[in-house]
């Protein structure tokens, strides 16, 4: 945890020193490198601190079945976050915390200042929305690489390392530690700029525990870190969908809307309950027992 936290927090110091916070021009670069620090920590631990005979396999970068074993989970990692976000927006809409314009996309037009039909450079709201949705999919794949940096640490290494606590304990502990890892940028208003700092910490912790449980399920069920990394990448890109379907004059508040908001947590909890009900969670893991050393046969000897 020291190896994951210290470099990440160090990378955020320019945001504080410049006084510009998250609006600093180089902030996206700093945050991208921050996402890579859990992977550096995981590699350092498995290679030097607690060496593993097969570090790539231990972290889930490779697995015995190869891509044939986990490609279905990877597809779920692509499609699942997009559907979950849409469902979360629908729940927020039904609960009255999200003002949507499902067909006119007036909030998106207001946000980007696009020119609508009937004016110069005619750009229809529908075409604009489709372009933005296409970018969500494209950025989902582009976000997968930095997301892999986080997933190698949190799900690739830490979740499996904490399995002696039991899967619920491992998921809960990993989620809390993942949430606290965001501390320096949460203090700057990351994700939850409209609520008090203490509330933002609590909300980020809840979000990370719930989403982390689903990402951990992908990691353990597929025996690979790639589906979790893909899902993480698409989760990051799908955050803009709330703006695409929003109504003009009603800014999106992450504290209430989408998977980051409390209304979206209903969707995450339901997804977890579905996995439990159909017997997919906790994940059944095959444990191979072996002696103290490979190839050594222990025999009993009479006195």
C-alpha positions as CSV (number, residue, x, y, z in Angstrom):
1,X,0.0,0.0,0.0
2,X,2.9,2.3,0.6
3,X,4.2,1.6,-2.9
4,X,0.8,2.3,-4.3
5,X,-0.1,5.4,-2.3
6,X,3.2,7.3,-2.0
7,X,4.0,7.8,-5.7
8,X,0.4,8.5,-6.6
9,X,0.1,11.2,-3.9
10,X,3.4,12.7,-4.9
11,X,2.2,13.0,-8.5
12,X,-0.7,15.2,-7.3
13,X,1.5,17.7,-5.5
14,X,1.8,20.1,-8.5
15,X,-2.0,20.4,-8.5
16,X,-1.7,21.8,-5.0
17,X,1.5,23.9,-5.5
18,X,0.2,25.6,-8.6
19,X,-3.0,26.5,-6.7
20,X,-5.0,25.6,-9.8
21,X,-6.1,22.1,-8.6
22,X,-7.9,19.9,-11.1
23,X,-8.0,22.8,-13.6
24,X,-4.2,22.8,-14.0
25,X,-3.3,22.3,-17.6
26,X,-1.1,19.2,-16.9
27,X,-3.6,17.7,-14.5
28,X,-4.8,15.0,-17.0
29,X,-1.2,13.9,-17.5
30,X,-0.6,13.7,-13.7
31,X,-3.8,11.8,-13.1
32,X,-2.9,9.3,-15.9
33,X,0.5,8.6,-14.4
34,X,-1.2,8.3,-11.0
35,X,-3.3,5.5,-12.4
36,X,-0.2,3.5,-13.2
37,X,1.2,3.5,-9.7
38,X,-0.8,0.5,-8.3
39,X,0.7,-1.6,-11.2
40,X,4.2,-0.5,-10.3
41,X,3.5,-1.5,-6.7
42,X,2.1,-4.9,-7.7
43,X,5.0,-5.7,-10.0
44,X,7.5,-4.6,-7.3
45,X,5.9,-6.9,-4.7
46,X,5.5,-9.9,-6.9
47,X,9.0,-9.6,-8.3
48,X,11.2,-8.5,-5.4
49,X,9.4,-8.3,-2.1
50,X,7.3,-11.5,-2.2
51,X,8.6,-13.2,-5.3
52,X,6.3,-15.3,-7.4
53,X,7.5,-18.0,-9.7
54,X,5.1,-16.7,-12.4
55,X,4.5,-13.0,-11.7
56,X,2.5,-12.3,-14.9
57,X,0.2,-15.2,-14.1
58,X,-0.1,-14.2,-10.4
59,X,-1.3,-10.7,-11.5
60,X,-3.7,-12.1,-14.1
61,X,-1.9,-10.8,-17.1
62,X,-1.7,-14.3,-18.4
63,X,-3.7,-17.4,-17.5
64,X,-3.7,-21.1,-18.4
65,X,-6.7,-20.9,-20.8
66,X,-5.5,-17.7,-22.6
67,X,-8.0,-15.4,-24.2
68,X,-10.3,-18.3,-25.0
69,X,-11.1,-18.5,-21.3
70,X,-11.9,-14.8,-20.7
71,X,-13.1,-13.2,-23.9
72,X,-16.7,-13.5,-22.9
73,X,-16.0,-11.6,-19.7
74,X,-14.2,-9.0,-21.8
75,X,-17.3,-8.5,-23.9
76,X,-19.3,-8.1,-20.7
77,X,-16.7,-5.6,-19.6
78,X,-17.4,-3.5,-22.7
79,X,-21.1,-3.7,-22.8
80,X,-21.9,-4.0,-19.1
81,X,-20.7,-0.5,-18.0
82,X,-22.6,1.2,-20.8
83,X,-25.9,-0.6,-19.9
84,X,-25.3,-0.1,-16.2
85,X,-24.9,3.7,-16.7
86,X,-28.0,3.9,-18.9
87,X,-30.0,2.0,-16.2
88,X,-28.6,4.3,-13.5
89,X,-29.7,7.3,-15.4
90,X,-33.1,5.9,-15.9
91,X,-33.3,5.2,-12.1
92,X,-32.2,8.7,-11.4
93,X,-34.8,10.0,-13.8
94,X,-37.6,8.0,-12.2
95,X,-36.5,9.2,-8.8
96,X,-36.5,12.8,-9.9
97,X,-32.8,13.5,-9.3
98,X,-31.9,13.5,-13.0
99,X,-33.6,15.8,-15.5
100,X,-33.3,14.0,-18.9
101,X,-34.0,15.0,-22.5
102,X,-33.8,11.5,-24.0
103,X,-34.5,12.5,-27.6
104,X,-33.7,16.2,-27.9
105,X,-30.3,16.1,-26.1
106,X,-30.7,19.7,-25.1
107,X,-28.3,19.5,-22.3
108,X,-25.6,18.2,-24.6
109,X,-26.2,21.0,-27.1
110,X,-26.0,23.5,-24.3
111,X,-22.8,22.0,-23.0
112,X,-20.9,21.9,-26.3
113,X,-22.4,25.0,-27.8
114,X,-23.3,23.2,-31.0
115,X,-25.3,24.7,-33.8
116,X,-28.7,23.1,-34.2
117,X,-30.7,22.5,-37.4
118,X,-32.0,25.7,-38.9
119,X,-28.8,27.7,-38.2
120,X,-25.5,28.0,-39.9
121,X,-23.4,24.8,-40.2
122,X,-26.5,22.7,-39.4
123,X,-25.7,20.1,-36.8
124,X,-28.6,18.1,-35.5
125,X,-28.7,17.2,-31.8
126,X,-29.2,13.5,-32.8
127,X,-26.0,13.5,-34.9
128,X,-24.1,15.2,-32.1
129,X,-25.4,12.7,-29.6
130,X,-24.4,9.7,-31.8
131,X,-20.9,11.2,-32.3
132,X,-20.5,11.6,-28.5
133,X,-21.7,8.0,-27.9
134,X,-19.2,6.8,-30.5
135,X,-16.5,8.7,-28.6
136,X,-17.6,6.9,-25.4
137,X,-16.9,3.5,-27.0
138,X,-13.6,4.6,-28.6
139,X,-12.4,6.2,-25.4
140,X,-13.4,3.1,-23.5
141,X,-10.7,1.2,-25.3
142,X,-8.2,4.0,-25.0
143,X,-8.9,4.3,-21.2
144,X,-8.3,0.5,-20.8
145,X,-4.5,0.9,-20.7
146,X,-4.3,3.4,-17.8
147,X,-7.2,1.5,-16.2
148,X,-5.0,-1.6,-16.4
149,X,-2.5,0.3,-14.2
150,X,-5.1,0.4,-11.4
151,X,-6.5,-3.0,-12.0
152,X,-3.1,-4.8,-11.8
153,X,-2.8,-3.4,-8.3
154,X,-6.3,-3.5,-6.9
155,X,-7.8,-6.6,-8.5
156,X,-4.7,-8.2,-10.1
157,X,-2.8,-8.4,-6.9
158,X,-4.6,-7.1,-3.8
159,X,-7.9,-8.8,-4.1
160,X,-6.3,-12.2,-4.5
161,X,-3.8,-11.5,-1.7
162,X,-6.7,-10.7,0.6
163,X,-8.8,-13.8,-0.2
164,X,-7.8,-15.4,3.2
165,X,-10.3,-12.9,4.6
166,X,-13.0,-14.4,2.5
167,X,-14.3,-12.9,-0.7
168,X,-16.7,-10.4,1.0
169,X,-13.8,-9.3,3.2
170,X,-11.4,-9.0,0.3
171,X,-13.8,-7.0,-1.8
172,X,-14.7,-4.7,1.1
173,X,-11.1,-4.1,2.1
174,X,-9.9,-3.5,-1.5
175,X,-12.7,-1.1,-2.2
176,X,-12.0,1.0,0.9
177,X,-8.3,1.1,0.2
178,X,-9.0,2.0,-3.5
179,X,-11.3,4.8,-2.4
180,X,-8.7,6.3,0.1
181,X,-6.1,6.1,-2.6
182,X,-8.0,9.0,-4.3
183,X,-7.7,11.2,-1.2
184,X,-5.5,14.0,-2.6
185,X,-7.8,14.6,-5.6
186,X,-11.0,14.2,-3.6
187,X,-9.8,17.1,-1.4
188,X,-9.6,19.1,-4.6
189,X,-13.2,18.3,-5.6
190,X,-12.7,15.3,-7.8
191,X,-16.0,13.5,-8.7
192,X,-18.0,15.2,-5.9
193,X,-17.4,19.0,-6.0
194,X,-20.8,19.9,-4.7
195,X,-20.7,18.1,-1.4
196,X,-18.6,18.5,1.8
197,X,-15.2,16.8,1.8
198,X,-16.2,14.3,4.4
199,X,-19.3,13.3,2.4
200,X,-17.1,13.0,-0.8
201,X,-14.8,10.5,1.0
202,X,-17.8,8.4,2.1
203,X,-19.4,8.5,-1.3
204,X,-16.2,7.6,-3.1
205,X,-15.7,4.7,-0.6
206,X,-19.2,3.3,-1.2
207,X,-18.8,3.6,-5.0
208,X,-15.4,1.9,-4.9
209,X,-16.7,-1.0,-2.8
210,X,-19.7,-1.6,-5.0
211,X,-17.9,-1.2,-8.3
212,X,-14.9,-3.0,-6.9
213,X,-17.0,-6.0,-6.1
214,X,-18.2,-6.3,-9.7
215,X,-14.6,-5.8,-11.0
216,X,-13.3,-8.4,-8.5
217,X,-15.9,-10.8,-9.8
218,X,-14.7,-10.3,-13.3
219,X,-11.1,-10.8,-12.2
220,X,-11.8,-14.1,-10.2
221,X,-14.4,-15.6,-12.6
222,X,-12.2,-15.1,-15.7
223,X,-8.9,-15.8,-13.9
224,X,-7.6,-12.7,-15.8
225,X,-7.2,-9.0,-15.0
226,X,-8.0,-8.0,-18.6
227,X,-11.8,-8.1,-18.3
228,X,-11.7,-5.9,-15.2
229,X,-9.3,-3.5,-16.9
230,X,-11.6,-3.2,-19.9
231,X,-14.7,-2.7,-17.7
232,X,-12.8,0.0,-15.7
233,X,-11.9,1.8,-18.9
234,X,-15.4,1.8,-20.2
235,X,-16.7,2.9,-16.8
236,X,-14.4,5.9,-17.0
237,X,-15.5,6.8,-20.5
238,X,-19.2,6.2,-19.8
239,X,-19.3,9.0,-17.2
240,X,-20.1,11.5,-20.0
241,X,-23.3,9.7,-20.9
242,X,-25.1,11.7,-18.2
243,X,-24.4,14.9,-20.1
244,X,-25.5,13.4,-23.4
245,X,-29.0,12.7,-22.2
246,X,-29.4,15.6,-19.8
247,X,-31.9,18.4,-20.1
248,X,-30.7,22.0,-20.7
249,X,-30.6,24.2,-17.6
250,X,-30.0,21.2,-15.3
251,X,-26.3,20.5,-14.7
252,X,-25.4,16.9,-13.8
253,X,-24.5,16.4,-10.1
254,X,-22.4,13.2,-9.7
255,X,-23.5,13.0,-6.0
256,X,-27.0,12.1,-7.2
257,X,-26.7,10.9,-10.8
258,X,-25.0,8.0,-12.6
259,X,-23.1,5.2,-11.0
260,X,-21.1,7.7,-8.9
261,X,-24.3,9.0,-7.3
262,X,-26.5,7.3,-4.7
263,X,-29.3,6.6,-7.2
264,X,-26.8,4.6,-9.4
265,X,-25.8,2.6,-6.4
266,X,-29.2,1.0,-6.5
267,X,-28.2,-0.5,-9.9
268,X,-24.8,-1.7,-8.6
269,X,-26.4,-3.4,-5.6
270,X,-29.0,-5.1,-7.8
271,X,-26.3,-6.4,-10.1
272,X,-24.4,-7.8,-7.1
273,X,-27.6,-9.4,-5.8
274,X,-28.3,-11.0,-9.2
275,X,-24.8,-12.5,-9.2
276,X,-25.4,-13.9,-5.7
277,X,-28.9,-15.3,-6.7
278,X,-27.7,-17.1,-9.8
279,X,-24.7,-18.6,-7.9
280,X,-22.0,-16.7,-9.5
281,X,-20.9,-14.9,-6.4
282,X,-18.9,-15.8,-4.4
283,X,-16.7,-17.2,-7.2
284,X,-15.8,-20.8,-6.9
285,X,-12.0,-21.0,-7.1
286,X,-10.1,-24.2,-7.6
287,X,-7.3,-24.5,-5.2
288,X,-4.3,-26.7,-6.1
289,X,-2.6,-28.2,-3.1
290,X,1.0,-29.0,-3.3
291,X,3.8,-29.9,-0.9
292,X,6.5,-27.8,0.5
293,X,8.5,-28.1,-2.8
294,X,7.5,-29.1,-6.3
295,X,8.4,-32.6,-7.3
296,X,9.3,-33.7,-3.7
297,X,7.3,-36.7,-2.5
298,X,6.9,-36.8,1.2
299,X,6.9,-40.3,2.7
300,X,6.2,-41.5,6.1
301,X,9.0,-43.4,7.8
302,X,8.4,-45.9,10.7
303,X,10.5,-45.5,13.8
